Amino acid sequence: MFKRLKTYNVYIKKDTDTPLETAVFVPEGFSLWAFIFKTLWAFYHRMWSLMFLFISAELASFHLMQEGLINPALIAVTHLTFVAILASEANAWRGHKLSKQGYILYDVVIATGEDEAYQRFLDNEVMQRYVFQTPKTEEKTSNSSECAVNTDNLPTSKVSPTSL
């Protein structure tokens, strides 16, 4: 009956000819996949330092448990707490990683899934660029059937740092 809405942060690469084609949608909030498959999740998203942190924490806790230095119940509670914190911050870390790679936070879209978020993002871009934008004054061309195309296709961020 009711679908659960998610908020997606849209990151685009700012130094490309077609920035809208480089759009990456990062959902906000808790990541179930990061909670269940933390090491594989980090590997899939190429977050190498986070992946090695997980592996070393697992190895250290296994070693401490084998030596009998720490109670296994304490390790289990610590591990669950660590994974819950990871899963709640995982998508924020993805956004930070994208920012380091030259992406900018361009838009925020609310949708039921990533496909719908992509469609809403494109619909919004078409409306912003071609419907609500006032046309620039152009010189008369010899061919009256030519259309003037807006060449300012490098977008700037719609989200201000103070609104975050």
Legacy VTK file of the C-alpha trace (Angstrom):
# vtk DataFile Version 3.0
C-alpha trace
ASCII
DATASET POLYDATA
POINTS 164 float
0.000 0.000 0.000
2.538 2.600 1.088
6.066 2.524 -0.229
8.944 3.584 1.961
10.696 6.672 0.650
14.461 7.037 0.771
16.615 10.102 0.427
19.405 9.881 -2.150
22.368 12.231 -2.408
23.358 12.761 -6.030
27.072 13.232 -6.665
28.403 14.231 -10.073
31.940 14.540 -11.416
32.520 18.227 -11.999
35.451 18.055 -14.426
33.836 16.092 -17.258
32.118 17.016 -20.507
28.933 15.147 -19.525
28.574 15.524 -15.770
25.013 14.184 -15.602
26.147 10.826 -16.957
28.571 10.458 -14.050
25.813 10.772 -11.457
26.219 8.488 -8.446
23.234 7.980 -6.137
24.110 7.362 -2.491
21.207 6.591 -0.157
21.167 8.220 3.254
20.748 6.300 6.457
21.342 2.745 7.624
22.902 0.314 5.116
21.662 -3.226 5.615
24.246 -4.585 3.166
27.084 -2.986 5.128
25.653 -4.466 8.321
25.465 -8.005 6.935
28.506 -8.094 4.618
30.816 -5.432 6.022
34.078 -6.582 4.410
32.497 -7.437 1.058
30.586 -4.152 1.110
33.823 -2.208 1.622
35.524 -4.247 -1.122
32.637 -3.638 -3.565
32.756 0.126 -2.982
36.582 0.162 -3.148
37.026 1.448 0.369
40.326 -0.335 0.936
41.367 1.202 4.246
37.976 0.423 5.763
38.164 -3.141 4.458
41.615 -3.686 5.983
40.388 -2.180 9.255
37.587 -4.770 9.366
39.904 -7.647 8.565
42.459 -6.605 11.174
39.740 -6.100 13.815
38.348 -9.566 13.061
41.793 -11.151 13.269
42.641 -9.347 16.511
39.368 -10.326 18.174
39.768 -13.932 17.019
43.317 -14.022 18.392
42.269 -12.518 21.750
39.413 -14.990 22.010
41.682 -17.961 21.194
44.189 -16.892 23.840
41.409 -16.562 26.397
42.259 -12.937 27.164
38.750 -11.637 26.486
35.352 -13.157 27.130
33.655 -14.238 23.830
30.407 -12.560 24.912
32.239 -9.232 25.278
33.744 -9.660 21.809
30.282 -10.410 20.380
28.741 -7.293 21.930
31.678 -5.140 20.827
31.510 -6.590 17.328
27.759 -5.965 17.045
28.163 -2.384 18.267
31.016 -1.787 15.826
29.015 -3.184 12.900
25.912 -1.161 13.827
27.953 2.045 13.852
29.502 1.086 10.530
26.131 0.384 8.926
24.675 3.682 10.109
27.629 5.700 8.765
28.531 3.609 5.698
26.738 5.730 3.111
28.119 8.952 4.591
31.608 7.479 4.200
30.782 6.642 0.579
29.830 10.272 -0.021
33.048 11.464 1.611
35.071 9.105 -0.584
33.320 10.417 -3.700
34.085 13.991 -2.628
37.764 13.114 -2.391
37.593 11.704 -5.937
36.388 15.007 -7.405
32.639 14.537 -7.167
30.381 17.270 -5.831
27.092 16.914 -3.998
24.767 18.223 -6.693
21.247 17.348 -5.642
19.113 15.480 -3.125
16.283 13.285 -4.439
13.528 11.495 -2.526
12.232 8.280 -4.120
11.251 4.686 -3.376
14.276 3.187 -5.136
17.422 4.063 -7.040
15.761 3.722 -10.461
12.994 6.108 -9.492
15.559 8.480 -7.963
17.462 8.510 -11.255
14.263 9.219 -13.186
13.240 12.021 -10.827
16.728 13.493 -11.034
16.632 13.539 -14.837
13.093 14.950 -14.895
14.158 17.706 -12.511
17.197 18.519 -14.654
15.093 18.769 -17.814
12.643 21.081 -16.040
15.409 23.249 -14.614
17.408 23.549 -17.827
14.829 23.825 -20.547
11.505 24.891 -19.047
12.225 27.288 -16.197
15.405 28.818 -17.568
15.015 32.164 -19.304
16.497 32.127 -22.797
19.629 34.132 -23.392
19.694 36.762 -26.090
21.203 35.275 -29.200
22.389 36.729 -32.441
20.243 36.107 -35.484
21.489 33.196 -37.526
21.197 32.872 -41.261
19.264 29.620 -40.894
16.058 30.342 -38.991
15.385 26.635 -38.364
18.448 26.308 -36.127
17.831 25.974 -32.418
19.946 27.766 -29.891
21.369 25.276 -27.394
22.490 26.202 -23.908
26.180 25.239 -23.770
26.502 25.903 -20.047
26.124 22.210 -19.292
28.532 22.149 -16.370
26.245 22.391 -13.360
27.080 23.927 -10.072
26.063 22.439 -6.783
22.450 23.076 -5.789
23.181 22.137 -2.181
24.947 24.739 -0.115
27.417 23.608 2.567
25.395 25.438 5.202
22.252 23.418 4.436
23.934 20.124 5.336
LINES 1 165
164 0 1 2 3 4 5 6 7 8 9 10 11 12 13 14 15 16 17 18 19 20 21 22 23 24 25 26 27 28 29 30 31 32 33 34 35 36 37 38 39 40 41 42 43 44 45 46 47 48 49 50 51 52 53 54 55 56 57 58 59 60 61 62 63 64 65 66 67 68 69 70 71 72 73 74 75 76 77 78 79 80 81 82 83 84 85 86 87 88 89 90 91 92 93 94 95 96 97 98 99 100 101 102 103 104 105 106 107 108 109 110 111 112 113 114 115 116 117 118 119 120 121 122 123 124 125 126 127 128 129 130 131 132 133 134 135 136 137 138 139 140 141 142 143 144 145 146 147 148 149 150 151 152 153 154 155 156 157 158 159 160 161 162 163
